[in-house]
Structure formats: structure tokens, C-alpha cells
Amino acid sequence: MRNHYDLIIIGSGPAGRAAAIQAGKLKRRVLVIDRKDRLGGVSVHTGTIPSKTLRETVLNLSGWRERSFYGRSYRVKDDIHADDLKGRLHQTLDYEVDVLEHQFNRNHVDTLNGFARFTGTNTVEVATEAGETSTLSADRFLISTGTHTYRPDYVPFNGHSIVDSDEFLEMAHIPRGLIVVGAGVIGVEYATMFSALDVRVTLIEPRDSFLDFIDKRTIQEFTHQIRENGVDLRLGSPIETIEDAGEHVEVSLENGRHVRAEMLLFAAGRMGATEKLNLEAVGIKTDHRGRIEVDRKTYQTSQPHIYAAGDVIGHPSLASTSLQQGRVAACHALDVPSLEESPWFPYGIYSVPEISTCGMSEEEMQERGIPYEVGIARFRETSRGHIMGLEHGMLKMLFSLKTRRVLGVQIVGEGATELIHIAQAVLNLKGTVDYFVKNTFNYPTLAEAYKIAGLDAFNRMPIPEEFKVKGKRKT
């Protein structure tokens, strides 16, 4: 291993992974330092990949997708245990790590396990769990350490009945009742997954609303569906106390209500994993959540030779955007031209049902004073929806009345995170409502909902002059 590199990357999550591979393809000397003995970061081991694998396992074993045909009591496997959920999970994680290690080897990326801390402008000290230390230097650095769970003092975590989202994956058994505190993306995903397993789930959110970055009408549709699926959603309910009562967990709310269940998952926020980096040594400051401020075009911190990308810089905190950020940061750090990032990217929430959005919400359109029309399609209106037995699901598109351009798409329902990419492409290519009316979609597919929603809006919008028939019709 060298002592000096062109680029040292701290953290091997999506941002670090993309940056390292990009630097390797540019034939630069690059090192990835990760505190874990297995590469992949939070995304692979406790975040994105595990939660999405768990969701797929739950839906498969529970027979959730077939219940509209065979009844609510239908299950593929009658007795589902924690080991059933974890078996597929570990197999997927092993595969992800193997692929990542192969990519690093193929692109000549060096790796080192240990805790890195800055000791100077261009130097880091790496301490291994065995107690060994080494000092390395680089021309450029990328911080992609991600986040860790927020664990406030008032929550009596015990690792089995009161857990955070990292510990939740190691549960010994599936509880009969589950309390989820925090209706952010993580809390909503796990709450709806376990509701699909017929676990009694109470989702507590101290604020009066949740997932505020999503279009309100879409959230209303989603809220109706998850309540119908059995999730007890408690909004505007600040917590007074959480008590570990041995056989159960007792939560007292400020409104006088009490909630009791076998297990509590605390999923109210995450913190930037920066406290051990000794950022003071290089003059980089963090906010109250440990996140680093960067230039959003180059991902440079206040120190131009030190970059940061991924969840450690905050919003939007998506694996997909982290991959893009890491690649762009590496190109800029190594003085290589790169394409600009597309202005519109999709959000994906892997709840049951899924939510995915791209572009503006109705609230944003109204704030900007943009006159618009709405087109809506229900999945039950499509033949594919009937074939799949879908009783719910909605695709909504927002179009500018002035330019006819599509400016926002929201989808809630089966396959939302896959379907959204059609909208993303049309948005970034500045397409209009006419695209959805003129083009043919495979039949039967859920994508046909775009045609239905497009026509829904088109039929209420003014007809452009070029569409009007010139002259008289021949008889």
C-alpha cells in the first residue's frame, strides 16, 4: 500500500463507491478507508439494500400481492419467523459486498479498514481495531461517511424490545405489536412492511403532518391506504415517556393517550457520521446534525481540496443521488470534465404501497404562481391493474397551462419506483402533455396509466392552434 494518493475516500457507501470507481477508471491512485471490515457502508449493511430486501421478502412470504384474489387470510407461508426474513437478507448483502469488492479490484482501488481522522491539511491517521495506526497523505479527499441513527437520552434503548433502525434488522422474533416512532421515510417503510405481516403497528409522529416533501394529495391517498391496511397513524402526538416494562413497551403521549406493544422502533432522524473525523484540524464545520455544507455543483467543502457527498451533506439523502454526487465530486477533484447532473431526479419510498415522485408538487406550483392542470389515473382503470388484482394505486401528473410541459409526477401504488422513470425522462427532456397523448404504451401494462392521466389533463386544456384542423373537411 502507498503512503500518498491522488484521492483518499473516507466511507464506502454509494458516494464513496461511485467516486472510487470513477477515479480508478481515470487511472488515478485512489484509496477507500472504511471503519467496517466489509465494504458497502450503511447503504449495504443497515440501510437501503437491507430494508428493500426485507420488503420484498415480506411481500413474497405474506402473499400480500395476491390477497385481493384469495382473501386477506391468504399467505404463501403460514408461519413466518424472523429467520425467514433474515435468510434472504444475508444472502443479498453477501452478493452486494462481493460485487463491490470485485469492482474495486478490477479498477485497482486500494482499501483499508479502520477509523480515519484528519491530522493536517493533507494527512489522515487511520487506526485499526487491532490498535495499529498509520498516517497517509493525499492531494484530494472525499468524505462520504454517511449517517448513523439518532439516539436521544429519553429513549431507553435495550437492543431487543426498544431498538433503532440498525438494531431492528437483527430482531430475534417477529413481534405481535410494533410501535414505530418517527414517520419519516425509514419509519414509514418499516411500519407498512410489518403491517403487511399482520403485525399491529402504531406509527407515532409528533408533528401534525409527515413526508412533507411529497405532494399533499398523494399523501392523503397514501394515508388512506395504510390506515385501510391496518396501520394506526398517530399524528400530532408528542411523546412524554417511553417505558421498558419487561414484557412490553409502554409509550405515554402528551395528549393523555397510551400505546403498548412488544417492540418499539425509534426512527426519528439520523446524524451525520462526522464526530470522529477531527474536522477541526482542517477547519470544516458541521451543523447541529453533524452534516457538512458543500457547494452543490462541485461538492467542495469550505476547504477546496476536501469534498463531501452522500447522506453526510444532508438533503436529499438518497442512495441514487449519492452515487451521482460521488462521481461528480471525483471528476471535479481530479480535474476531469463531467456532464452536469439532471435537474429532476426521482424520490422513491419503498413502503407498502410504494411512493415515488419527480418534479414539482401542487403546493410548489401554487407558490410559484404557475397556472396548471392535473391529470389522474387509477391503477384499477388499467387492464394490467385488473390482472394484478390492484384495488388501489394512483398516478398524477401536473402540466403547465402556458407551456403544456409536464412539471411534476406523483405515483402511489405497486411499481411506483419503477414507473417514475418514464416521467423523469419526459421532465428532463422538457416534454409536454402531448407526448403522453400521441405515444402508444404497451398494453396491458401499468405504464398505460400515463396515457390515461395524460388524456385526463389534455381533455381539459385549451387546444393549441397547430392542432386545429385547417380548411373544411371533404365529403
Buried (B, 14 or more C-beta within 10 A) or exposed (E): EEEEBBBBBBBBBBBBBBBBBBBBBBEBBBBBBBBBEBBBBBBBBBBBBBBBBBBBBBBEBBBBBBBBEEEEEEBEEEEBEBEBBBEBBEEBBEEBBEEBBEBBEEBEBBBBBBBBBBBEEBBBBBBBEEEEEEEBBBBBBBBBBBBBBBEEEEBEBEEEBBBBBBBBBEBEEBBEBBBBBBBBBBBBBBBBBBBBBBBBBBBBBBEEEBBEEBBBBBBEBBBEBBEEBBBBBBBEBEBBEBBBEEEBBBBBBEEEEEBBBBBBBBBBBBBBBBEEBBBEBBEBEBEEEBBBBBEEEBBBBBBEBBBBBBBBBBEEBBBBBBBBBBBBBBBBBBEEEBEEBEEBBBBBBBBBBBBBBBBBBBBBBEEEEBEBBBBBBBBBBBEBBEEBBBBBBBBBBBBBBEEBBBBBBBBBBBBBBBBBEBBBBBBBEEBBBBBBBEEEBEEBBBBBBBBBBBBBBBEEBEEEEEEEEEEEEEE
